[in-house]
């Protein structure tokens, strides 16, 4: 039925989840810099004040956005601790590829339910499945996350996405500076090698991420047992 003249337009009914997910979509599509309460309100077809019924401020909105990303990360259950953490690392990287704005923000702000469940599950895996001491579990967790987040940051900032593009970019960079040196190949033979070899196979993010991850997990797994375990009892943890 057509709206009669003079009848007030029906207001858009929002929920907190709709606001948060609309903010994620905006940041995914237009970049984090484009996210403002005013711009988000325009996307939702409401006045900015309508958003504050669901989130107190932009910081709370960001906390909700990060929590959604944590909710997308899987932690394999019923497998070995190594397989679980390997799968979790792959899943985390994929989530950060879907939401590149989240790189550097995952451990900030006030944690939400999915965030808390995720961190608790990882610690449970390290303390119960791996039987690491508390301190060893913290070391392992820190090292793994530093690798994941660092790789995600590099992947976000490097100007290529595919192996083919990596070869082209390496060639472009080399040619950009090569003319400034009389004997570039003699002064920088290993950089020439990088360009030559990347021209054959390129740089594959997937392969490089998993290779580095396996190196890290190998190192954690091979630590002396006396550094892994302690006599203290682990608390009962529900993942």
GUZATI-655876 format. One record per residue (C-alpha): x negated, y negated, z; chain; residue in three letters; residue number from 1. Coordinates in pm, 1 decimal. Layout:
residues N
c1; c2; c3; ch; aa; i
X; Y; Z; A; Ala; NUM
...
end
This chain:
residues 239
c1; c2; c3; ch; aa; i
0.0; 0.0; 0.0; A; Unk; 1
-137.7; -338.8; -100.5; A; Unk; 2
-219.6; -578.2; 181.6; A; Unk; 3
41.4; -856.5; 204.6; A; Unk; 4
-67.2; -1216.8; 168.6; A; Unk; 5
-149.0; -1372.2; 502.4; A; Unk; 6
-211.4; -1034.7; 673.0; A; Unk; 7
-547.6; -1031.1; 856.0; A; Unk; 8
-807.4; -797.9; 701.9; A; Unk; 9
-852.8; -474.7; 897.0; A; Unk; 10
-1177.1; -479.8; 1093.9; A; Unk; 11
-1439.2; -217.3; 1027.5; A; Unk; 12
-1449.7; 25.9; 1318.0; A; Unk; 13
-1804.8; 120.0; 1408.1; A; Unk; 14
-1973.1; 366.5; 1638.5; A; Unk; 15
-2324.0; 358.1; 1778.0; A; Unk; 16
-2421.4; 651.2; 1555.6; A; Unk; 17
-2298.8; 468.2; 1244.6; A; Unk; 18
-2496.8; 158.2; 1336.9; A; Unk; 19
-2816.1; 356.7; 1401.4; A; Unk; 20
-2787.9; 563.7; 1084.6; A; Unk; 21
-2711.4; 256.8; 874.6; A; Unk; 22
-3026.5; 96.6; 1016.9; A; Unk; 23
-3227.5; 406.9; 921.6; A; Unk; 24
-3087.7; 399.9; 568.0; A; Unk; 25
-3175.2; 30.7; 537.5; A; Unk; 26
-3531.4; 82.9; 663.6; A; Unk; 27
-3577.1; 388.3; 437.0; A; Unk; 28
-3456.5; 204.3; 127.4; A; Unk; 29
-3591.0; -147.3; 177.6; A; Unk; 30
-3870.7; -110.1; 432.0; A; Unk; 31
-3890.0; -182.6; 801.9; A; Unk; 32
-3959.2; -550.7; 739.1; A; Unk; 33
-3610.9; -586.5; 589.8; A; Unk; 34
-3440.3; -461.9; 906.0; A; Unk; 35
-3273.9; -740.7; 1099.5; A; Unk; 36
-2947.3; -746.1; 1289.7; A; Unk; 37
-2808.6; -997.3; 1040.1; A; Unk; 38
-2907.2; -792.2; 735.4; A; Unk; 39
-2774.3; -473.8; 894.6; A; Unk; 40
-2444.4; -644.8; 973.0; A; Unk; 41
-2415.4; -752.0; 608.9; A; Unk; 42
-2472.2; -393.9; 495.6; A; Unk; 43
-2198.6; -274.1; 730.8; A; Unk; 44
-1960.9; -554.1; 637.9; A; Unk; 45
-1933.2; -695.2; 989.5; A; Unk; 46
-2047.8; -1001.6; 1177.1; A; Unk; 47
-2380.4; -961.9; 1364.0; A; Unk; 48
-2212.0; -982.6; 1704.9; A; Unk; 49
-2018.6; -665.1; 1624.8; A; Unk; 50
-2344.2; -469.2; 1639.7; A; Unk; 51
-2412.0; -577.1; 1996.9; A; Unk; 52
-2112.0; -378.9; 2116.1; A; Unk; 53
-2312.8; -65.9; 2034.9; A; Unk; 54
-2677.0; -165.9; 2088.6; A; Unk; 55
-2798.6; -428.7; 2331.9; A; Unk; 56
-3074.9; -558.8; 2103.4; A; Unk; 57
-3304.8; -463.1; 1817.3; A; Unk; 58
-3536.2; -273.7; 2054.4; A; Unk; 59
-3252.3; -45.0; 2160.7; A; Unk; 60
-3156.4; 0.4; 1795.7; A; Unk; 61
-3513.1; 105.8; 1716.4; A; Unk; 62
-3511.8; 351.8; 2007.5; A; Unk; 63
-3201.8; 510.5; 1859.0; A; Unk; 64
-3358.4; 526.3; 1513.4; A; Unk; 65
-3671.9; 695.9; 1645.1; A; Unk; 66
-3457.2; 942.3; 1837.4; A; Unk; 67
-3282.5; 1045.3; 1515.4; A; Unk; 68
-3619.8; 1113.2; 1354.4; A; Unk; 69
-3723.5; 1328.4; 1650.8; A; Unk; 70
-3397.1; 1516.7; 1608.7; A; Unk; 71
-3501.5; 1609.8; 1254.4; A; Unk; 72
-3827.7; 1772.1; 1367.6; A; Unk; 73
-3810.7; 2146.6; 1417.1; A; Unk; 74
-4000.6; 2344.9; 1674.9; A; Unk; 75
-4007.3; 2712.7; 1581.0; A; Unk; 76
-3878.9; 2941.1; 1854.7; A; Unk; 77
-3945.1; 3310.6; 1906.8; A; Unk; 78
-4286.9; 3296.0; 1743.1; A; Unk; 79
-4644.0; 3263.5; 1864.6; A; Unk; 80
-4745.9; 2927.2; 2006.2; A; Unk; 81
-4973.7; 2869.0; 1708.6; A; Unk; 82
-4700.2; 2941.2; 1453.7; A; Unk; 83
-4459.0; 2722.1; 1648.2; A; Unk; 84
-4696.2; 2425.0; 1657.6; A; Unk; 85
-4796.1; 2474.8; 1294.7; A; Unk; 86
-4430.7; 2467.9; 1190.4; A; Unk; 87
-4362.9; 2169.4; 1412.1; A; Unk; 88
-4652.3; 1974.2; 1255.9; A; Unk; 89
-4526.4; 2044.8; 904.0; A; Unk; 90
-4174.3; 1940.7; 1004.2; A; Unk; 91
-4298.8; 1621.1; 1170.6; A; Unk; 92
-4493.9; 1518.0; 862.6; A; Unk; 93
-4190.2; 1580.8; 641.8; A; Unk; 94
-3973.9; 1366.8; 871.8; A; Unk; 95
-4228.4; 1085.1; 852.8; A; Unk; 96
-4234.1; 1112.9; 473.3; A; Unk; 97
-3856.9; 1068.4; 471.2; A; Unk; 98
-3884.3; 776.1; 713.2; A; Unk; 99
-4222.5; 605.6; 653.2; A; Unk; 100
-4119.4; 308.8; 870.6; A; Unk; 101
-4139.6; 542.6; 1171.6; A; Unk; 102
-4515.6; 595.1; 1134.8; A; Unk; 103
-4672.6; 425.9; 1436.1; A; Unk; 104
-4341.9; 392.0; 1621.5; A; Unk; 105
-4271.7; 748.8; 1733.6; A; Unk; 106
-4428.4; 710.6; 2077.7; A; Unk; 107
-4300.3; 361.1; 2152.8; A; Unk; 108
-3994.5; 231.3; 2333.6; A; Unk; 109
-3756.2; 418.7; 2561.1; A; Unk; 110
-3716.8; 787.6; 2470.5; A; Unk; 111
-3371.7; 919.2; 2384.2; A; Unk; 112
-3227.5; 1270.9; 2428.9; A; Unk; 113
-3379.4; 1423.2; 2112.1; A; Unk; 114
-3714.8; 1263.6; 2192.7; A; Unk; 115
-3712.0; 1408.1; 2545.0; A; Unk; 116
-3605.0; 1753.9; 2427.0; A; Unk; 117
-3878.1; 1755.4; 2166.2; A; Unk; 118
-4162.3; 1659.1; 2398.6; A; Unk; 119
-4037.9; 1900.0; 2663.8; A; Unk; 120
-4024.7; 2183.9; 2410.0; A; Unk; 121
-4380.7; 2118.9; 2291.8; A; Unk; 122
-4512.3; 2116.7; 2648.5; A; Unk; 123
-4317.2; 2434.1; 2723.0; A; Unk; 124
-4476.9; 2599.3; 2421.6; A; Unk; 125
-4826.2; 2500.8; 2533.9; A; Unk; 126
-4774.3; 2583.5; 2901.8; A; Unk; 127
-4569.9; 2902.5; 2869.4; A; Unk; 128
-4637.8; 3057.9; 2528.0; A; Unk; 129
-5003.0; 2952.3; 2504.0; A; Unk; 130
-5053.1; 2977.0; 2883.6; A; Unk; 131
-5270.0; 2665.9; 2883.8; A; Unk; 132
-5344.4; 2475.3; 3200.2; A; Unk; 133
-5167.0; 2142.5; 3235.0; A; Unk; 134
-5477.4; 1944.3; 3140.9; A; Unk; 135
-5555.7; 2171.0; 2845.0; A; Unk; 136
-5195.9; 2139.6; 2722.4; A; Unk; 137
-5224.4; 1759.9; 2733.1; A; Unk; 138
-5555.1; 1771.9; 2542.5; A; Unk; 139
-5406.5; 1999.2; 2276.1; A; Unk; 140
-5087.5; 1793.5; 2244.1; A; Unk; 141
-5284.9; 1469.9; 2211.9; A; Unk; 142
-5521.5; 1612.4; 1950.0; A; Unk; 143
-5240.5; 1758.8; 1738.6; A; Unk; 144
-5028.8; 1443.5; 1743.9; A; Unk; 145
-5329.2; 1224.3; 1671.6; A; Unk; 146
-5391.9; 1434.9; 1363.0; A; Unk; 147
-5028.1; 1430.6; 1246.2; A; Unk; 148
-4975.0; 1058.7; 1300.0; A; Unk; 149
-5316.2; 967.1; 1160.0; A; Unk; 150
-5259.9; 1171.8; 846.9; A; Unk; 151
-4911.4; 1023.5; 805.6; A; Unk; 152
-5055.5; 671.6; 832.2; A; Unk; 153
-5320.6; 748.3; 569.2; A; Unk; 154
-5059.9; 905.4; 341.5; A; Unk; 155
-4837.8; 600.3; 381.5; A; Unk; 156
-5110.9; 350.2; 298.6; A; Unk; 157
-5305.9; 522.7; 20.7; A; Unk; 158
-5186.9; 400.7; -321.7; A; Unk; 159
-5104.7; 738.5; -475.2; A; Unk; 160
-4855.7; 1017.7; -419.6; A; Unk; 161
-4959.8; 1301.9; -649.9; A; Unk; 162
-5291.7; 1474.4; -731.8; A; Unk; 163
-5275.7; 1319.3; -1078.9; A; Unk; 164
-5229.2; 970.7; -938.1; A; Unk; 165
-5517.7; 1026.4; -693.8; A; Unk; 166
-5753.1; 1102.8; -981.4; A; Unk; 167
-5643.1; 791.0; -1167.5; A; Unk; 168
-5681.5; 573.6; -858.4; A; Unk; 169
-6030.6; 707.4; -783.6; A; Unk; 170
-6133.2; 635.3; -1142.2; A; Unk; 171
-5984.4; 284.7; -1127.0; A; Unk; 172
-6166.6; 199.1; -804.0; A; Unk; 173
-6495.2; 328.2; -934.1; A; Unk; 174
-6469.8; 132.6; -1258.1; A; Unk; 175
-6372.8; -182.8; -1065.7; A; Unk; 176
-6709.0; -196.3; -887.8; A; Unk; 177
-6935.6; 4.0; -1116.5; A; Unk; 178
-7034.8; -292.7; -1331.9; A; Unk; 179
-7166.9; -481.9; -1030.7; A; Unk; 180
-7449.2; -232.0; -978.6; A; Unk; 181
-7732.7; -169.8; -1220.8; A; Unk; 182
-7759.1; 198.5; -1134.0; A; Unk; 183
-7431.8; 286.6; -966.4; A; Unk; 184
-7466.1; 663.7; -1019.9; A; Unk; 185
-7812.3; 663.4; -860.7; A; Unk; 186
-7706.3; 454.5; -560.8; A; Unk; 187
-7374.6; 627.3; -495.3; A; Unk; 188
-7397.6; 980.7; -634.6; A; Unk; 189
-7145.4; 1124.4; -391.2; A; Unk; 190
-6881.4; 868.8; -485.2; A; Unk; 191
-6932.9; 962.1; -848.2; A; Unk; 192
-6888.5; 1323.8; -744.5; A; Unk; 193
-6560.0; 1235.5; -571.7; A; Unk; 194
-6424.3; 1077.9; -888.7; A; Unk; 195
-6548.6; 1363.9; -1106.2; A; Unk; 196
-6401.0; 1635.5; -888.5; A; Unk; 197
-6072.5; 1454.7; -825.5; A; Unk; 198
-6043.2; 1420.0; -1200.3; A; Unk; 199
-6031.8; 1800.9; -1218.6; A; Unk; 200
-5792.2; 1886.7; -936.8; A; Unk; 201
-5679.9; 1566.3; -765.6; A; Unk; 202
-5608.0; 1516.9; -395.6; A; Unk; 203
-5313.1; 1722.6; -276.5; A; Unk; 204
-5163.7; 1587.9; 46.3; A; Unk; 205
-4985.8; 1914.3; 130.2; A; Unk; 206
-5299.7; 2123.3; 96.0; A; Unk; 207
-5520.7; 1877.0; 280.2; A; Unk; 208
-5275.6; 1842.1; 569.2; A; Unk; 209
-5245.9; 2216.6; 624.2; A; Unk; 210
-5619.2; 2272.6; 587.4; A; Unk; 211
-5698.8; 2014.9; 853.5; A; Unk; 212
-5418.3; 2143.2; 1075.3; A; Unk; 213
-5555.0; 2497.3; 1061.3; A; Unk; 214
-5902.9; 2370.3; 1150.9; A; Unk; 215
-5759.0; 2193.7; 1453.8; A; Unk; 216
-5552.1; 2491.6; 1569.2; A; Unk; 217
-5852.7; 2720.9; 1517.6; A; Unk; 218
-6054.5; 2500.8; 1750.3; A; Unk; 219
-5783.9; 2493.7; 2016.7; A; Unk; 220
-5736.2; 2870.8; 1996.1; A; Unk; 221
-6108.0; 2942.1; 2031.8; A; Unk; 222
-6164.9; 2732.7; 2343.3; A; Unk; 223
-6311.2; 2935.6; 2628.4; A; Unk; 224
-6043.2; 3097.9; 2841.8; A; Unk; 225
-6166.6; 2924.9; 3156.2; A; Unk; 226
-6082.8; 2590.8; 2994.7; A; Unk; 227
-5740.4; 2708.1; 2884.7; A; Unk; 228
-5596.0; 2851.5; 3203.7; A; Unk; 229
-5569.6; 2757.5; 3567.7; A; Unk; 230
-5434.4; 2919.5; 3883.4; A; Unk; 231
-5153.3; 2666.6; 3917.9; A; Unk; 232
-4805.1; 2785.1; 3831.9; A; Unk; 233
-4613.2; 2631.4; 3543.2; A; Unk; 234
-4272.5; 2481.5; 3629.6; A; Unk; 235
-3973.9; 2653.4; 3480.4; A; Unk; 236
-3920.0; 2469.9; 3152.4; A; Unk; 237
-3621.8; 2492.4; 2924.7; A; Unk; 238
-3707.6; 2403.1; 2565.5; A; Unk; 239
end
